[in-house]
Amino acid sequence: MIRVVLADDEALIRAGVRTILTADPGIEVAGEARDAEELVELAGRERPDVALVDIQMPGGGGLDAVREVRRASPGTAVAMLTTFGREEYMVRALSDGANGFLLKAGDPRELIAGVKAVAAGGAFLSPEMARGLAGRLREEDGGPDPRAAAAARAEALSPREREVLALLGQGLSNAEIARRLHLVEDTVKTHVSSAFTRLGVSNRVQAAVLAYEAGLVRT
């Protein structure tokens, strides 16, 4: 059972998300919060598997809460609820340790898939959001076309590392990648660590963005 806490200042949004999540028998909503302060207290008390957080609660509370939730409950994965056109917030949340980005107006099945992915230790973001986030990161870096640059960086990986990166980009955890490729999980961890070093990324969301841009993830 995946235990989730929700944080959004709009009761209607919380009710809708709760309805979607609890339709899956493997997900339990352990509590709801209206702001960052309530969320951090709730996360510390409930120690959920996933905190699903509105990226822009009043006062930027959703963004401010990412690190605090991590401190209150280190084992909790944080997935941000967002809308298009908020790439600057996504970049900050990413640097603070967010595990995924889910669209408020997205497919309900994507919401459930995203919660399951981050709960299993994976990263999750839709292809549309991956492209938007990659564009924003490119603007900050002042780099070239993202597809050509990502493809060039991916060429430095071994064939097995590219396979692992492609599956990571789909939101799979290390255990799921190991089953898919018929490998031992420790071997997958070694490939992931090596790929991160070669690519110059520090977390699974950054790696997933690069996998999309390099064309390793088919959409």
N, C-alpha and C positions, 0 to 999 in steps of 0.2 A: 504494500500500500504506500503510495506517494502522498506525503502530507504537505499541503500548500497553505501559505498565508497570503492574503490579498491586501494590497494597499492602493486605494484610489479615493479621492475626495468626493467623488460622485457616487451616491448610493445606487443609482440605476446601473452604472457601469459595473459596480461590484456584484450586483444581483445577476446581471447577465453573464459575467465571467464565472460566477459560482455555478450557475445553471449548466453552462457548457462543461465545466470541469467535472462536476458531480455526476454527469451523464455517463462518465467512464467509471466502471466499478473498481478500477485500480487507483483512483485518485480521491483523496479526502481533503476538504477545505477545513483547516484547523482553526481558522480565525480570520477576522477582517480588521483593517485599520483605515482611518480617515486621513492620517497625516504621518509624517516621518517619525515623530516622537512615539506615537502609538505603535507604529510598525516595529521600531527597534525594541520596545518593551515586549511586544508580542513575540518577536523572533527569539529573544532571550528566554522567554518563558516556555514557548512551545518547541523550540529547536526543530523547525520544519525542514523537510528536504529541499523545498523551493520557496523563495519569496518572490511573488509576482507583483511588481511595483510600477505604478504610473510614473513615467519619466518626468512629468512636469506637474506635480502637485503644487498648490500655491506656495510661493516663496522658493521654488526650486527644491522642495522637500524630497522628491523622489531621487534626485541626483545626490543630494547630501546624505541620503540614507544608505547608499550602497556600502561605503566603508564601515559605517556604524553597525549595519546588519552583520557584516563580516566579523566584526569584533565581538558582537553579542552572541553570534552563533556561527563559528568558523566552518561548520559542516554544511551550512545552508548555501545552495546555489541561488544566485539572484538573476532573474529574468525581467527585463524592462518592457512595460507596455508603452507603445509609442505610436506616432502617426508619421506620415511622410513629411519631409521637409524639416526634420529635427536632427539632422546629421551632426550638428555641433554638440548637441546633448549626448548623442550616441558615442561620440569620440570621448567625451569626458567620462561617461559611464563605463566605457571599455577600459579606460586607463585606471579606473577605480576597482575593477575586478568583476564587472558584469559578465554573466555567462551566456546571455542570449538577448535578443530583441524581437518582440512579437507585436504585430500590428493589431491595434484596437479594432480596426474594421476588416481584419483578415478572415480567412476561412476558419470556422470553429475547429475543424480537424487539425489545422496548423497550430492552433493554440494548444490543443492536447498533445500533439507531437512534440512541440517545443518544450512543454513542461516535462514530458517523459525524457527527452534528450538531455536537458540540463540536470535532471535528477540523477541520470545514469552517469554523469561526469562528462557529457559532451557539450558542444556549443550549438546554438541554433539561431539562425536568422534566415528570412526569406530571400530568394534571389534578388528581388527588387531592392530590399534593404541592403543586401551585400553590395550591389552596384552603387547605391547612394553613399554608403559608408566608405567604400573604396575611393569614390570621387572626392569626398571630403578629406580623407587622409592624404590623397595625392595633392590636393590644394595646399595643405599644410606643409607637405614635404617639398613642394615645388617640383615634383617629378614628372616624367613623361607619360605617354599614353599607358593607362593601367594594364591593359591586356598584354601589350608587348613586354612591359616591364615585369609583370607577374609571370609570364611564360618564360622569360629569360631566367628569372630566379628559380623557377621550378625545374629548369634544365639542369641545375646543379645537384638535384636530388637523384638518388639511385632509383631504378624502376620500382623497387618495393616501397621506397619512401613516397614515391608519387602515388602508388596505390593507396597507401595509408592516408596520405593527405586528401585524396579524393573522397574517401569514406569519412574522414573527419569533417570534411566540408558538408557532408550530408547530415551531420549532427550525431554520428555514431560515437559511442563511448569506446574506450580501449578494449573492454571486454567484448563488445559487439564486433569491433573490427577484427579481433582475434578469431572469433567464431566464423566470420565471413571469409577470412583468408586462411583459416585452418592453421593458425599460429598460436604459440603460447602468449599469454597476456604480457608477460615481462618482455618478450621480444617486441611486441607492439609498442610498449612504453619506450624501449630503446630507439625504435624507428621514429617515434614522435619527437623525442628529445633531440635526436640528430637532425631531423627536419627543421625543428624550431631554430636550432643553431645555424644551420646552413641558410635558412630563409631570413634570419634576423628578426623573428617575431617572438613575442613573449607569452602569448596565450592562445587558446583554441579559437577564439573568435577572430583574431587577426589572421590566424592560419586559414580559417574557413573563408574569410574574405579573399585571401590570395588564391585559394583553390578555385573559387568562382571565377575570378578574373583571369586565371591561367587556363580556363576552359576544362578543368579536370572534373568539375561537377556538371553533369548533364541535366538541363532543366527543360 
